[in-house]
Amino acid sequence: MNPKPLRAALLAAFLLIVASALYAVRDNERVLAEGRVVLVQLAPVDPRSLMQGDYMALRYAIDNELLRNEGEGRYAHLALDAEGRASLVGLGDRVPDDPALVAMELRSRDGRETVGPNAFFFQEGHADDFSGAQWGEFRVDASGKALLTHLRGEDLLRLGENRR
């Protein structure tokens, strides 16, 4: 193969990869900046991983309700209290029209539906700061995309922010 077309193809592939990565970063930054704060109750598991550094393995109380819920859907429809704590109202295949409800797109992990990631990573040696985690703080946009941003304690204060 002629080296000139090969170089052009490689450059085009590289530019496509960079453009895709930049788009994904920009989309996540938009969710973080504009997304609604939603607090989802946690059911923490093991806070340590020797191979990956310190992290907290997570489960969500809402996931247990998803198992008991009769319907199927792509989104969990959530009602929020005055402090932003979420409770499951139902499931649906689209974002609800009701502005009082928030939709979180469901993820499939190990054959089960879940509202969030299975781990929260933090700096090594800070496990004690996160041991009291009771809530996951998400930023959720209008399309149901949710990003886990912080862990909060029983008092709803963010954990790990006051350490020097």
ROLUMLO-817466 format. One line per 10 residues: their letters; for each residue x, y, z of N, C-alpha, C. Coordinates in steps of 0.2 Angstrom, whole numbers, plus 5000, padded with zeros to 4 digits. Layout:
% ROLUMLO-817466
a) X,Y,Z,X,Y,Z,X,Y,Z  ...
***
This chain:
% ROLUMLO-817466
mnpkplraal) 5004,4994,5000,5000,5000,5000,5004,5006,5000  5002,5011,4996,5006,5017,4996,5006,5021,5003  5012,5023,5005,5012,5026,5012,5008,5033,5013  5007,5036,5007,5003,5043,5008,4996,5041,5010  4992,5037,5006,4985,5036,5008,4985,5032,5015  4990,5028,5017,4990,5025,5024,4991,5030,5029  4995,5035,5028,4996,5040,5033,4990,5045,5034  4987,5046,5028,4980,5050,5028,4975,5046,5032  4974,5040,5031,4969,5035,5034,4971,5035,5042  4977,5034,5044,4979,5034,5051,4977,5041,5054
laafllivas) 4979,5047,5050,4977,5053,5053,4970,5054,5054  4966,5052,5049,4959,5053,5050,4956,5048,5055  4959,5042,5056,4956,5038,5062,4958,5041,5069  4964,5044,5069,4967,5048,5075,4962,5054,5077  4961,5058,5072,4956,5063,5073,4949,5061,5075  4947,5056,5072,4940,5054,5074,4940,5051,5081  4945,5048,5083,4946,5046,5090,4946,5052,5095  4950,5057,5093,4951,5063,5098,4944,5066,5098  4941,5067,5092,4935,5071,5092,4929,5067,5096  4929,5061,5096,4924,5057,5100,4926,5058,5107
alyavrdner) 4932,5057,5109,4934,5058,5116,4932,5065,5119  4934,5070,5115,4932,5077,5117,4924,5078,5117  4921,5075,5113,4913,5075,5113,4911,5072,5120  4913,5066,5122,4911,5063,5128,4913,5067,5134  4919,5070,5134,4921,5074,5140,4917,5080,5140  4915,5084,5134,4911,5089,5134,4904,5088,5137  4901,5082,5135,4895,5080,5137,4894,5079,5144  4900,5075,5147,4900,5074,5154,4901,5081,5158  4905,5085,5156,4905,5092,5159,4899,5096,5159  4895,5095,5154,4888,5098,5153,4884,5095,5159
vlaegrvvlv) 4884,5089,5160,4879,5085,5165,4882,5088,5172  4888,5088,5173,4890,5091,5179,4889,5098,5181  4889,5102,5176,4887,5109,5176,4880,5110,5177  4876,5107,5173,4869,5108,5172,4864,5103,5176  4867,5097,5177,4862,5092,5180,4859,5094,5187  4854,5091,5188,4850,5091,5194,4853,5087,5199  4854,5089,5206,4857,5085,5211,4852,5080,5213  4853,5074,5213,4849,5068,5216,4853,5064,5220  4850,5063,5226,4853,5059,5231,4850,5052,5232  4854,5047,5231,4852,5040,5231,4855,5036,5237
qlapvdprsl) 4851,5033,5241,4853,5030,5247,4857,5024,5245  4863,5023,5248,4868,5018,5247,4867,5012,5252  4870,5006,5249,4871,5000,5253,4878,4998,5252  4883,5002,5256,4890,5000,5255,4892,4993,5256  4897,4991,5252,4900,4984,5253,4907,4985,5256  4912,4983,5252,4919,4983,5255,4922,4989,5253  4926,4993,5257,4929,4999,5255,4936,4998,5253  4939,4992,5252,4946,4992,5250,4947,4987,5244  4952,4989,5240,4954,4985,5235,4962,4985,5234  4965,4980,5235,4973,4980,5235,4975,4982,5228
mqgdymalry) 4972,4979,5223,4975,4980,5216,4973,4987,5213  4968,4990,5215,4966,4996,5212,4966,5002,5217  4969,5002,5223,4969,5007,5227,4963,5007,5231  4961,5013,5235,4956,5013,5239,4949,5015,5235  4944,5011,5237,4938,5013,5234,4932,5010,5238  4926,5012,5237,4920,5009,5240,4916,5006,5235  4915,4999,5236,4910,4996,5232,4903,4998,5234  4899,4999,5229,4893,5002,5230,4887,4998,5228  4882,4998,5231,4875,4996,5229,4870,5001,5231  4864,5001,5228,4859,5006,5229,4853,5003,5232
aidnellrne) 4850,5006,5237,4844,5004,5240,4838,5003,5234  4838,5008,5230,4833,5008,5224,4834,5002,5220  4840,4999,5219,4841,4993,5215,4837,4987,5218  4836,4987,5224,4832,4981,5227,4825,4982,5226  4823,4989,5225,4816,4990,5223,4815,4989,5216  4820,4989,5212,4819,4988,5205,4818,4980,5204  4821,4976,5208,4819,4969,5207,4812,4967,5209  4809,4971,5214,4802,4970,5216,4797,4973,5211  4799,4978,5208,4795,4982,5203,4792,4977,5197  4786,4978,5196,4783,4973,5191,4785,4975,5184
gegryahlal) 4785,4982,5183,4787,4984,5176,4794,4983,5174  4795,4984,5167,4801,4985,5164,4802,4992,5161  4808,4994,5161,4809,5000,5157,4816,5002,5157  4818,5007,5153,4825,5010,5152,4827,5015,5157  4821,5018,5161,4823,5023,5166,4819,5021,5172  4823,5023,5178,4819,5023,5184,4816,5030,5185  4810,5031,5187,4807,5037,5188,4807,5038,5195  4810,5044,5197,4811,5046,5204,4808,5052,5207  4805,5052,5213,4802,5058,5216,4808,5060,5221  4809,5067,5222,4814,5069,5226,4810,5073,5232
daegraslvg) 4813,5072,5238,4810,5076,5243,4814,5083,5243  4812,5087,5248,4815,5094,5248,4822,5094,5249  4826,5089,5251,4833,5089,5252,4836,5085,5246  4832,5083,5241,4835,5080,5235,4835,5072,5236  4833,5069,5241,4833,5062,5242,4828,5058,5237  4830,5053,5234,4826,5050,5229,4822,5044,5231  4816,5043,5229,4813,5037,5230,4810,5035,5223  4809,5028,5222,4807,5025,5216,4800,5026,5216  4797,5029,5210,4790,5029,5209,4788,5024,5204  4792,5022,5199,4791,5017,5194,4796,5017,5189
lgdrvpddpa) 4795,5013,5184,4799,5012,5178,4796,5014,5172  4800,5016,5167,4797,5018,5160,4802,5017,5155  4799,5017,5149,4804,5017,5143,4806,5024,5140  4803,5029,5143,4805,5036,5142,4805,5041,5148  4808,5046,5147,4808,5051,5152,4801,5054,5153  4799,5054,5160,4792,5056,5161,4791,5063,5160  4785,5065,5158,4783,5072,5156,4782,5076,5162  4781,5073,5168,4780,5076,5174,4786,5080,5177  4786,5086,5177,4793,5090,5179,4794,5088,5187  4790,5086,5190,4791,5084,5197,4795,5078,5198
lvamelrsrd) 4796,5074,5193,4799,5067,5193,4806,5068,5189  4811,5064,5191,4818,5064,5188,4818,5057,5185  4821,5056,5179,4823,5050,5176,4830,5049,5177  4832,5042,5179,4839,5040,5179,4839,5034,5174  4843,5035,5169,4844,5029,5164,4847,5023,5168  4844,5017,5167,4846,5011,5170,4852,5008,5167  4857,5005,5171,4863,5002,5168,4862,4994,5170  4864,4990,5165,4864,4983,5167,4871,4980,5169  4871,4977,5175,4877,4975,5178,4876,4968,5181  4879,4963,5179,4879,4956,5181,4871,4954,5181
gretvgpnaf) 4868,4955,5175,4861,4953,5174,4856,4957,5178  4858,4962,5182,4853,4966,5186,4853,4973,5183  4848,4976,5184,4847,4984,5183,4850,4987,5189  4853,4993,5187,4855,4997,5193,4855,5005,5191  4855,5009,5195,4855,5016,5194,4861,5020,5193  4867,5016,5196,4873,5019,5196,4879,5015,5196  4885,5017,5196,4891,5013,5195,4892,5009,5202  4896,5004,5201,4897,4999,5207,4903,5001,5211  4906,5007,5210,4912,5009,5214,4913,5016,5214  4916,5019,5220,4918,5026,5220,4925,5026,5223
ffqeghaddf) 4929,5028,5219,4936,5028,5220,4938,5035,5224  4943,5034,5229,4946,5040,5232,4953,5039,5234  4956,5044,5236,4963,5044,5237,4965,5039,5242  4971,5035,5241,4973,5030,5245,4974,5033,5252  4972,5029,5257,4973,5031,5264,4967,5035,5267  4962,5037,5263,4956,5041,5265,4950,5036,5266  4951,5030,5267,4945,5026,5268,4941,5028,5274  4944,5030,5279,4940,5032,5285,4935,5038,5284  4937,5042,5279,4933,5048,5278,4927,5046,5274  4927,5040,5271,4921,5038,5267,4917,5032,5271
sgaqwgefrv) 4919,5030,5276,4916,5024,5279,4909,5025,5282  4907,5032,5283,4900,5033,5285,4896,5035,5279  4897,5033,5273,4893,5035,5267,4886,5032,5267  4881,5036,5266,4874,5034,5266,4871,5035,5260  4874,5040,5256,4870,5043,5250,4875,5044,5245  4873,5043,5239,4877,5044,5233,4874,5051,5230  4878,5056,5228,4876,5062,5225,4877,5061,5218  4872,5062,5214,4872,5061,5207,4870,5068,5204  4873,5070,5198,4871,5075,5194,4867,5071,5188  4861,5073,5187,4856,5070,5182,4854,5075,5177
dasgkallth) 4855,5074,5171,4852,5079,5166,4845,5077,5163  4842,5081,5159,4835,5080,5157,4834,5074,5153  4840,5071,5150,4839,5065,5146,4840,5058,5151  4841,5059,5157,4842,5054,5162,4849,5051,5163  4854,5055,5159,4861,5053,5160,4863,5055,5168  4866,5051,5171,4867,5052,5178,4875,5051,5179  4878,5055,5183,4885,5054,5185,4886,5055,5192  4889,5050,5195,4890,5050,5203,4896,5055,5204  4895,5060,5208,4900,5065,5210,4903,5065,5217  4899,5063,5222,4901,5063,5228,4897,5058,5232
lrgedllrlg) 4900,5056,5238,4897,5052,5243,4895,5057,5249  4889,5056,5252,4887,5060,5258,4885,5055,5264  4886,5058,5270,4885,5054,5276,4877,5055,5278  4876,5052,5284,4869,5052,5286,4866,5059,5287  4870,5064,5288,4868,5071,5289,4868,5075,5282  4869,5071,5277,4869,5073,5270,4874,5078,5268  4880,5078,5272,4886,5082,5271,4890,5078,5267  4894,5081,5262,4898,5078,5258,4904,5075,5262  4906,5069,5260,4912,5066,5264,4918,5067,5260  4924,5068,5264,4931,5068,5261,4933,5075,5258
enrr) 4929,5080,5260,4931,5087,5257,4934,5091,5262  4934,5089,5269,4937,5094,5274,4944,5091,5276  4947,5086,5273,4953,5084,5275,4959,5088,5271  4964,5089,5275,4970,5092,5272,4976,5088,5271
***
